[in-house]
Amino acid sequence: MYRTLNKGAKEVNRKYNEAAKQLQGQTPDVDGAVKYMKDFAYSYVAWVPGGRQYVDTVFKDVETLKENHRQEVNQIISDAYKQFQELSRLGLSLETASKAYNILTDLATKFGDLTGNALTNILANHPRAREKFGGIIDQLEEMGENYGPEAKKQVEQTWQQGKEILSSGFSTANLDKVRRLVEDKIQQVKKLGDDAWIKGLEGAKPYLDKNPIVKELIEKNTSSLKQGNATEVFDHVKKAVNSGDTSALEDYVNKAKSKGEQAARTLGIDQYFKMIPSGSEILEKVNQLKEVAEKHKDEGEKLLEDTAEELKQVLERRLEKAKKIADKAKRESK
């Protein structure tokens, strides 16, 4: 055992010295700097479970960020490289290992601060994140664009909170926190959208009363139109009534319907139901609920929302149980 430990310690020292020598040489370009910093960090985490994966995670999004923030990324990497250069002169120790970890954490935070609209792309680089989020990031981003200034402000605050959470790593716990944050914000922004719709509808009532055709068009397609910009919808209504020409409004409504149908296909909800026993029957009943919601707006939509929430909770409970079964099987196979 002593010989094994001694051999391992020598190997760690060898890798550390090689990595330190690289850092203390001629300053490389950005890609070279990233490689040397990773090699140096690897020399510290050889015996730390998950350590190498953490190092990879910190640097994984550099290429994505460089597309939109090249100058800022170059400066961040240059500053970090200088810190690692200084650290490499202090020798291998627990103290320098702690300082190396702090530099990596600071790097992750700075990269997170740059993400902004690139958050979706960065999450896409992490398969585990894609599974956690599905399409809700895009959904919230679109709601922020469509539901007015206050909604946009709340969405931007959500991205900042999400970046702060993920700055310490893409752990399962952090991803769950961000997922719950986004889901809660979707409900809050949806209420803002609903309020904007009610306000716009009240303002447009005199115009709708003047033109039964326009009124019927809006009433039949409320569920699709509410997913967009309420101000835009009722501007089209006023123009259609004033001009007597409904073609532009009809085109707007058709595009809104098409967009909603495309979103549903992207989510692929029907495909998920088809994959489980009696799934087609469940899907048929959900569609029946949707029809009721479209005909009886207030009570019907509330019923549909409550049903969706209950289905989600059931699936989450079953998923937790499935994870326990999988973990048990894994332990028994060892």
N, C-alpha and C positions, 0 to 999 in steps of 0.2 A: 504493500500500500504506500509506504514511504517513497519507494522508487517511482511509483506511478504519479504521485502528487508532485514529486520533484521534477519529473519529466514534464508534467503539465505546466508547472510554474515557469520552467525554462522556455517552453513554447510560447507562453503568454508574453514573457519578456522579449523574446525574439520578435514577435509580431509588433509589439509596442515600439521597440527601437526602430524597426523598419518604417513604421507609419510616422514616427516622430521625425526621422531623417527626411522623409518626403516633404513634410510640412516645413521644415527648416531650409529647404532648398529654394530654388528660384520660384517666384510666384507664378502659378499657372493661370490659364484662362478659367472661366466660370465652371465649365464642365470638369476640368482637372481639379479645381478647388473642391468641388462637391465630392469627387472620388477620394481625394486625400483626407478630407474631413470624415467621410464615412469609414475609410480604412482605420483612421485613428480611433474613432468611436468604437468600431468593432473590436479593437484590441482590448477595450475595457469590459466588454459585455460577453466575452467568450463563455463565462460560467453563469451568466445571469439568465434565467428562463425568460424567454420573450424579448431579451435585450436587443438582439440583432433585428428582430421584427420592428421594434420601436424605432431604431435608427432608420430603417428603410421607410417607415411611415412618415417620418419627419421630412425626408427628402423626396418622397414619391411624387409630390405635386409640383415640383420645381418647373418641369417642362410645361405643364398646363399654365402656370402663372406667368411664365416668361412670354407667352403669346400676347398677353395684354399689359404686362407690367415689367417689361424687360429691364428698364433702368432701375426700378426699385428693387427688383430681385437681385440684380448684379451688386447693388450697394449692400444689401442685407448679407449676401454671401461673402462679399469682401470683408465686411466688419467681423463676421463670424470666423472667417479664415484667420484673421489677425489674432483673434482671441485664442483660437486653437494653437496657433504658432507659439504664442507666449506660454500656453499651458504645456506644450510638448517639451519645453526646456526644464520643467520642474521634476520630471521623472515620474515613474509609475507608483501611485499610492492611492489610498482610499480618498484622501483629500482632493487629489487631482481628478479622480473618477467622479466625485460629487460635483466638481466644477464643470467637468465635461457634460454631465447630465443637465446642469443649469443652462449651459450654452445651447444645448439641443432644445430644451424647453422654450427658451427665449426665441430660438429660430422658428419653432412651431407656432408660437404666438404671433410673430411678425408675418409669417406666411399666411396665417389665418386672417390677419387684419387686411391683407390684400385681396382676399377672395372675392368680396362683393358679389357681382353678377356671375363670377366664375364658380360660385359655390356648387351649382348643379354639376358642372364639369368635374370638379374635384371629388364630389361624392361618387360620380360615375367611375372614378378610378379605383374605388373600393367596393368589390363585389358584395361584401357584407352590408355596406351602406345601401346599396341598390335594393337589397332584399328588405331592409328595414323601412325604406321611404317610399318605394314604388313611385307613384306620380304626384305625391302630395306637395313636393317642393315646387314643381312646375305649376300646380294648381294655385298655391298661395301666391307665387310670383305674378301669375296672370290676374288674380283677384286684386292685387296691389295696383296693377296697371289700370284696371277697369273700374274699380269702385270709388275712385276719387282721392283727393289729397290726404285725407285723414287715414284712409286705408293704406295708402302707399307709405305713409310715415310709420304706421304700425308694422308693416311688412319689413321695412328696412331695419327697424329696431329688432325684429325677430331674427333677421340674418346676423346681426351683430351679436345677439345673445347666443345664437347657434355656433358662431365662430369661436366665441369665448369658451364655450363648453368643449368644442372639438380641439381647441388649441393644446389640450393636455393629452391628445391621442384619440384614435378611432376605436376605443374600447366598446364592448357591447353595452355597458352601462351608459356611456356618453351618447352613443347612437340612440338609445332608448329615450334619454332625456330630450334630445333634439327632436325626435319623432313626436313625443308627447307635446313639446313646445309648439311645433308646427301644426299639429292637429287641433290644439286648443286655439291657436291664432286663426286657423281657418274658420272655426265657429264664430269667433269674435268679429272677424272681417265680414263673414257672411251676414251677421246681424247689421253691420254698417251698410252693407249692400241692400238688405231688406228695408232698412229705414229710408235709404235713398230712393228706393223704388216706390215706397208708400208716399213719400213726399212728392216725387215726380208725378205719380199717378193723380194725386190730389190737384196738383197744378195743371195737369193736362185734362182734367175732367170736363171743362167747358168745350174743349176741342173734340173729345170723344163723344160727347152728347150730340154734337153737331153732325157727326159722321158715323152712322151705325156700322158701316163696312170696316172702317179703321178700328172702331171699338171692338168689333168681333175678332179682327186680326190680332189685336193685342191680347185679348182675353184668352184666345185659343193657344197662344204661344208664350204665355207669361213665364212658364218654367224655363224655357230656353233664353228668353230675353233678360230675365233676372240675373243670368250668369255674366252679363256684360255690363256696359256702362249705361246706367239709367238715364243720365243727362242726354246722352247720344240718342237713346231710344225716343225720348219724348221730344227732342228737337226734330227728329224725323216725323213724328206724329203731327206736330204743329205745322211743319212745311207741307205735309200731305193734305191736311185739312184746309189750309189757306189757299193752296194751289188747285185743289181738287184732283190732283194726280197722285195716285197711291203707288206707282210703279217703283219709286226709289225706296219707299217703306217696305214694300213686299220683298224687294231684293235684299234689304237689310235683314228682314225677318228670316228669309230662306238661308242666308249665310249664318245667322245665329243658330238655326236648327241644325244645319250641316256641321257646324263647329261642335255642338253638343253631342251629336251622334258620333263624330270622329273621336271625341274624348272618351266616350263610352267604349268604342272599339279598341282604343289604345289601352284602356284599363283591362280589357278582355274579361270582364266580369262573367259573361255568359260561358266562356271557355272554362273558367274555374269551376262553375257549377256542374258543367258536363263531365268533369273529371271525378266527381264523387258520386256514391250510390244515391239514387233518387234525386240527383242534382237537377235534372230537367224539370221535375215536378216543383222543386223549390223555386227555380227560376221563373216558372210559369206563374206561381203565386206572387212573386215579387213584382212581375209585370202587371198583374191584376191590381196590386196595391198602387202601382204607379199610375194606372188608368184612373183609379179613384181619386188620387191626389190631383191629377190634372183637371178633373171635373168638379171637385169640391176642394177648392184651394186651401183654405185655412186648416180645417180639421184633417183633410186628406194628406196634405204635405207634412203635418205634424206626425201623423200616424206612420208615414213612410220613413221619416227621419228617426223616429223611435225604434222602428223595426230594424233599420240599418245599424243603429247603435247596439241593439241587443244581439244581432247577428255577429257583429264585430267582437263583442265581449265573449260570446260563446266560443268563437274561433280562437281568441287569445287564450282562453282557459284550456281549450283542447291542445293548443300548441305547447303550452307549458307542460301538460301531461305527456305529450309526445316526446318532448325533450328529456323528461325523466326516464321514460321507457328506453330511449336511445342511450342515455348515460348508463343506465343499469346494464343494458346489453353489452356496452363497451367494457364495463368493469368485469363482467362475468367472462368475457372472451379472453381476458389477460391471464 
